């Protein structure tokens, strides 16, 4: 007798609360469902269901085993769907989150594209620069930029993220151009005040061209803000030096509005990640969303700055 058939029968009986109802749903005699359940309990050596003439109830062991069986059967259905052209369609509600600035520019445009590909999925996108607790707040997936701290989350690296110092030409004309990272300590720098970001400071190579050594500085200045877009705007206005991601400042550098600084000291890139809670059963809609992000973020064309008109 198939072990899988035993599991399917057990789940059906437990969910319907009746051998007869489970047998009717499958189109077999109740005696067949009873034999499958007996064989499963004998093989496991535990009682899963207590049967009387009036009702069926789960034992403590049966209740715990039911959760595992439901997860196994759901994983199997998702695995079959992922390789079957006519398989189960993704459905349900997807809750995803991303950093505000990056999310507006690079995640939000991908959301309606994904929904058009999977019309039975509804999507909520949360944009926030704080580190969202996915499990506690009910999110399926997050896009995160930067170093990944150790956690219970599973992370998938989708692209590199390079950071560098920039300043407006007017600021450099007034205050001079830093030649080493240490020079930043005497200049006005625009820092992110969020406790959840840049906790180690700005990252630089220890020496120009050093492929391994990285050092961290915590510059300061008269202005800080928890919103990265505000820091970007202040930098453009000439209020100080900012440490920003290339995806945010490439267009301004190309147009001459910002000047890259200390490029020889730029630290190796960190990553752009999709993260999700560590669990065995990942819904099909979440797996397809992560693949959608990887497909776009993994393409060099996606990151190209549009030519100036």
C-alpha positions in Angstrom: 0.0 0.0 0.0 1.3 3.4 -0.9 2.6 5.5 2.0 1.5 8.6 0.2 -2.0 7.2 -0.1 -2.1 6.4 3.6 -1.1 10.0 4.4 -3.7 11.4 2.0 -6.4 9.2 3.5 -5.4 10.2 7.1 -5.6 13.9 6.2 -9.0 13.5 4.5 -10.5 11.6 7.4 -9.1 14.0 9.9 -10.4 17.1 8.0 -13.8 15.6 7.4 -14.2 13.9 10.7 -15.7 10.8 9.2 -14.5 7.7 7.4 -17.7 7.7 5.3 -17.3 11.3 4.2 -13.6 10.8 3.3 -14.5 7.6 1.4 -17.3 9.3 -0.5 -15.0 12.2 -1.5 -12.5 9.7 -3.0 -15.2 7.4 -4.4 -14.1 4.3 -2.5 -15.8 2.1 0.2 -15.4 3.3 3.8 -13.7 -0.1 4.6 -10.8 0.8 2.2 -10.2 4.1 4.1 -10.3 2.2 7.4 -7.7 -0.3 6.2 -5.4 2.5 5.0 -5.7 4.2 8.4 -5.1 0.9 10.3 -2.0 0.3 8.2 -0.6 3.8 8.8 -1.1 3.5 12.6 0.5 0.0 12.6 3.5 1.2 10.7 4.0 4.2 12.9 3.2 2.4 16.1 0.9 5.1 17.4 -2.8 5.8 17.6 -3.6 8.8 15.4 -7.4 8.9 15.6 -9.9 7.7 18.2 -12.9 6.2 16.5 -16.4 5.7 18.0 -19.7 5.0 16.4 -20.5 8.7 16.6 -17.3 10.6 15.8 -13.6 10.6 15.1 -11.2 12.7 17.1 -7.5 13.3 16.8 -5.1 12.1 19.5 -2.3 14.4 20.6 0.1 12.5 18.3 -2.4 12.6 15.5 -2.8 16.4 15.8 0.9 17.0 15.5 1.2 14.5 12.6 -1.7 16.1 10.8 0.2 19.4 10.5 3.3 17.7 9.1 1.2 15.7 6.6 -0.7 18.8 5.4 2.7 20.6 4.9 4.1 17.6 3.0 1.2 17.3 0.7 1.2 21.0 0.0 4.9 20.9 -0.8 4.3 18.1 -3.2 1.5 20.0 -4.9 3.7 23.0 -5.3 6.6 21.0 -6.6 4.4 19.4 -9.2 2.9 22.7 -10.2 6.4 24.3 -10.6 7.3 21.8 -13.4 4.0 21.4 -15.0 3.0 23.8 -17.8 -0.7 23.2 -17.0 -0.1 23.0 -13.2 -1.7 24.8 -10.3 -1.9 28.5 -10.8 -0.5 30.8 -8.1 -3.2 32.4 -6.1 -3.8 34.2 -2.8 -2.5 37.4 -1.2 1.2 38.3 -1.3 2.5 40.7 1.3 6.0 42.1 0.4 8.1 44.9 1.7 11.2 46.9 0.5 13.3 49.9 1.5 11.4 53.1 0.6 13.7 54.7 -2.0 14.8 51.4 -3.6 11.3 50.1 -3.5 9.8 53.1 -5.2 12.3 53.0 -8.0 13.0 49.3 -8.6 10.4 47.2 -6.8 7.1 49.0 -7.4 7.3 48.9 -11.2 7.7 45.1 -11.0 4.5 44.6 -8.9 1.9 45.2 -11.6 4.0 43.3 -14.1 3.9 40.3 -11.7 0.2 40.6 -11.1 -0.5 40.7 -14.8 1.4 37.4 -15.1 -0.5 35.9 -12.2 -4.0 37.5 -12.1 -5.2 35.3 -9.3 -2.6 36.8 -6.9 -3.3 40.1 -5.1 -0.3 42.0 -3.8 0.4 44.5 -0.9 3.7 46.4 -1.2 5.0 48.1 2.0 7.8 50.6 1.6 9.7 51.4 4.8 13.3 52.1 5.7 13.0 50.3 9.0 13.8 46.6 9.2 10.4 44.9 9.2 9.9 41.8 11.3 8.4 39.5 8.6 7.1 36.8 10.9 5.6 39.1 13.5 4.0 41.5 11.0 2.7 38.8 8.6 4.9 39.5 5.5 5.8 36.8 3.0 9.0 38.3 1.6 11.2 41.4 1.8 13.7 43.0 -0.5 16.8 44.2 1.5 19.8 46.1 0.4 23.2 45.8 2.2 24.9 43.3 4.5 22.7 40.6 5.8 22.9 40.1 9.6 22.7 36.6 11.0 19.0 35.8 11.5 16.4 33.1 11.1 15.5 34.4 7.7 16.5 32.7 4.4 18.2 35.1 2.0 18.6 34.9 -1.8 21.2 37.2 -3.3 19.8 38.8 -6.5 22.3 41.5 -7.5 25.3 43.4 -6.3 25.0 46.8 -4.6 27.9 49.2 -4.7 28.1 52.3 -2.5 30.2 55.4 -2.8 30.7 58.9 -1.5 29.3 61.8 -3.5 29.0 65.5 -3.2 27.7 68.5 -5.2 30.4 70.4 -7.2 29.4 73.6 -5.2 30.2 71.9 -1.9 33.6 70.7 -3.1 34.4 74.2 -4.4 33.8 75.6 -0.9 35.3 72.9 1.2 37.8 71.0 -1.0 37.8 67.3 -2.1 38.7 64.6 0.4 41.7 62.5 -0.6 41.4 59.7 2.0 38.4 58.4 4.0 40.0 60.1 7.1 39.4 63.5 5.5 35.7 62.9 5.9 36.0 63.4 9.6 36.7 67.2 9.1 33.9 67.7 6.5 30.1 67.9 6.8 28.7 64.5 6.1 25.0 63.6 5.7 24.3 60.5 7.7 21.3 58.2 8.1 19.9 58.5 11.6 17.9 55.2 11.5 19.1 52.8 14.2 18.4 49.9 11.8 20.8 51.0 9.0 24.5 51.7 8.6 25.1 50.7 12.2 28.8 50.0 11.4 29.3 53.2 9.5 30.5 53.9 6.0 32.6 51.1 4.5 35.9 51.7 2.7 38.9 49.6 1.6 41.7 49.9 4.1 44.1 50.8 1.3 43.5 51.7 -2.3 43.2 48.5 -4.3 43.0 46.4 -1.2 40.8 43.5 -2.2 40.1 42.2 1.3 40.6 44.7 4.1 37.6 46.9 4.9 37.4 49.6 7.5 34.4 51.5 8.8 34.1 55.2 9.6 31.3 57.1 11.3 31.4 60.6 9.9 29.2 63.3 11.3 27.8 66.6 10.4 25.2 69.2 11.4 22.4 67.3 9.5 21.1 63.7 9.6 17.9 62.1 8.6 16.1 58.8 8.7 15.0 59.1 5.1 17.5 58.3 2.4 15.8 60.5 -0.2 16.1 63.5 2.0 19.9 62.9 2.3 20.1 62.6 -1.5 18.2 65.9 -1.9 20.5 67.7 0.7 23.5 66.3 -1.1 22.3 67.7 -4.4 21.7 71.1 -2.7 25.4 71.2 -1.5 24.8 70.7 2.2 27.4 67.9 2.6 28.9 64.6 1.5 26.6 61.5 1.3 27.3 57.8 1.1 24.8 56.4 -1.3 24.1 53.4 -3.5 25.0 53.6 -7.2 21.5 52.9 -8.3 20.4 56.1 -6.5 23.1 58.5 -7.8 24.3 57.2 -11.2 22.0 59.5 -13.1 23.2 62.5 -11.1 26.8 61.6 -11.6 26.3 61.2 -15.4 24.6 64.6 -15.5 27.3 66.3 -13.4 25.0 67.2 -10.5 27.1 65.0 -8.2 30.8 64.1 -8.1 32.0 60.6 -7.0 34.6 60.7 -4.3 37.3 58.3 -2.9 36.6 55.8 -5.7 39.9 54.1 -5.1 38.7 53.3 -1.5 35.2 52.1 -2.5 34.5 48.9 -0.6 33.5 45.7 -2.4 29.8 45.6 -3.2 27.3 44.1 -0.8 24.1 42.6 -2.0 20.5 43.1 -2.9 18.5 40.2 -1.3 15.1 38.6 -1.2 14.5 37.3 2.3 11.7 35.2 3.7 10.9 33.3 6.9 12.6 30.0 7.2 9.8 27.4 6.7 9.4 24.3 4.7 6.2 25.3 3.0 6.8 28.4 0.8 3.6 29.3 -1.1 3.9 29.1 -4.9 3.1 32.8 -5.2 6.1 33.7 -3.0 8.5 31.5 -4.9 7.3 32.9 -8.2 7.6 36.5 -6.9 11.3 35.8 -5.9 12.0 34.4 -9.3 10.4 37.5 -10.9 12.7 39.7 -8.9 15.8 37.6 -9.7 15.0 37.6 -13.4 14.9 41.5 -13.5 17.6 42.3 -10.9 20.0 39.8 -12.4 19.9 41.5 -15.8 22.6 44.2 -16.4 20.1 46.0 -18.7 17.8 46.6 -15.7 20.4 48.8 -14.0 21.4 50.9 -16.9 20.9 54.7 -16.5 18.7 56.1 -19.3 20.6 58.3 -21.7 20.1 62.0 -21.1 17.7 63.6 -23.5 
